[in-house]
Amino acid sequence: MSPRNIEKDLQQREKRINHILDTALEIIALKGIGSVSINHIAVAAGMSIGNMYHYFKSKDEIISEILRRGQTSYGEHVSQLAEQSGDALNKLLLLSESWLALENNWAYTILIHTARLSETSSEEIRREVTERFTNNLGPVANIMEQGQKEGLIVSGVPLELAYYFVSLIQGLTLQKMPGAEVPIRAQARSIVSLFAVSLHNSKRND
């Protein structure tokens, strides 16, 4: 087989894997981890169970890969934001806007928390998800600390502020679940303002 055909096959495989993961993400978020089997995912993805096993051997493997990819991608994104130039408030604004813009962030948020809390999740999945979530708070905490040094972010332990910030955004995305969507659009600037030193306080301290 020529290198071109091998590359084409690899691209096709990756495309099929992404389709499976995207399908599984929404069906698991809607029905719950315990109510969905690998057979359900195969049917929703338009595949036979035999074909599904060419890509994933179990539901746990699918869930683990969804979360690994999503949390790793988010971690890389927020790390890049923390290291780039610009003030902390602008970085938090970009982070808020990028997260709120994701179409399926509601499903991803549900899956993260149910994977950590559901008794049907393996201990390994719960441990890995919690560990990645905690590690991903680090770059956000760095942004908070930068903002405090700039006089732009409220006082407090940077890691705690990062925890509150991320939890707030994730909570808001849950309100975007199809069929139960709250008709209020979350504004990135309003979210960031909750962590910003107010102009009034800034002038008073001067």
N, C-alpha and C positions, 0 to 999 in steps of 0.2 A: 504494500500500500504506500502511495506517495505521501510525502510530508504534508502536502496540501490537503489530501483526503483525511489524514490523521487529524489535522487541525480543525477541519470541518466537522468531523465526528465529535471532537472534544467540545466544540462550540455548541453543537446540537445537544450533547449530553448536559452541558451546563444550563442551557436554555430549558431543558426538560426538568432539571432539578429545581431551578428557580420557580417554574410553574407549580411543581408539587409543593414547594415550601410556601408560596403565596396562597395557594388553595388551602393548605393545612392550617395556616395562620388564622384565616377568617373562620373556618368551620370549627376549629377548636375553641376560638374566642367566643363564638356564638353558642355552642352547645356544651362547652366545658370539657376539660381534659378527660374526665372519667367516662363521658358519654360518647366519645369518638374513638373508633378503632382504625387501624390502618386500612381496613376494607372500606370504611366510610370515606377516607381520604382518597383512595384509589377511584372510587365512583365519582366523587366530586371533581377529581382531576381528569376524568374521562379516560381512565386507564384500567387495564385488567390487573388483578392482584398479582398475577405472575410477572407482569411487566414492572409493576411497582417494586417488586423484590430485587430487580436489577439495580435499583437506585438506593433503596433503604430497606433494612431488614426488620425494623420495628417502628412503632409509633414513638417510642422514647427516643430513638435515633433521629427521627424527623424533628421532634420538639427540641432536642438538644442542638441540632444544626440551625434551626430557626433562631434560637436564642443566642448561640455562639456568633453567628454572622451579624445579627442585629446589634448586639452589645459591643462586639469588636468594632464594627463600623462606626457606631456612635462614639466609642472611646477615642478612635482615631480622629474623628471630626472635632470633638471638643478639645482634644490635645492640640490640634492645629490652631484652633481659635485662641487658646490660651497663650500660645507662643507667638502669634502674629502681632504686628504693631497695632497701636490704637488704644484708646482708654477702655477701662473695664466695663462701663455701662454700654458702650457700643458692642463689645464682645457678647455681653449677656443678651443684648437685643438681637444680634445675629443668631445666637443659639436658640432663643425663643422662637424667632421667625422660622428657622429651619425645622424645628421640631413640630410646630403647629401646622406647617405646610404639608407634612406627610399625610398621604391619603389614608393609610391603614394604621396610623399611630394608635388609634383606639384599640384595635385588635392586638397590637404588639404589647401595649400597656397591660391589657387584661391577661395576656399569656404570661408576661413576666411575673405578675403577682400570683396568678393561680398556680404557676409552676413552682413557686416558692412555698405556697400554702397548702396545696392539694395533697392529700395522703396518697393519691395514685401516682404522684411524681416520684421518681427514684431519688434516693438520698443524694446520689451523685449530681443529678440535675439541680436539686435545690441548693446544694453547696456551691456549685459552679456559678449559678445565676446570682446568688447573693454575693459571692466573691467578686464577680465582674461588676456588679452594680456598685459595690463599695469602692472598688478601684477607680471606677469612672467618675466618682465624686471628686477625686484628687485634682484634676485639671480645673474643675469648676471652683473648687476651693482656692486654687491659685489665682483665678480671676477675681474672686471676692477679696483676697488679700491684696492684690494689686489695687483694686478699687479703694480699699481702706487707706492705703498709702497715698493715693491720689486725692483723698478726701471726698470721694464720690459715693462710697458704699457705707451703709450703716455699720456701727460697731458690733462686735460679736465674734465668736469663734468661726473662722472661715469655713471649716469643714461642716459645721452645723448649718451655716447659711446656705452652703451648697446643697445640703440635704433638704432643706426647706424649699429651696428654689426648684430643684428637680422634682420633688414630690408634688409641688404645686402645679407644675406644667403637666406632669403625668395625670394628675387628678382632673385637670381641665380637658385633656384629650378623651377621657372616658365619657364626657358629655357629648361626644361626636358620634357615638354608636348609632348606626343606621336604624331607623324605626323608633328610636328613643332619644333623638338628638334635641338638646336644649337650644331653642332659637335665639341664642345670644352668642355673638362671635367674640372669642377671646382675643384681646389686643396685646400684642407683644410689648408695646410701650407701657401699658398699664401694669403688666406683670413686673417688668424691670423697675418701675417707679416704686414698687413696694420695698425694694432693697436699696434704693438711692437715698442719699442724704438730701433732705428737702432744701430748697433755696432759702426758705425762712430760717431754718436752723443753721445753715451755712453762714448767712449774714450775721446771725446772732453770735456765733462763735468767733467771727472776725472782730 
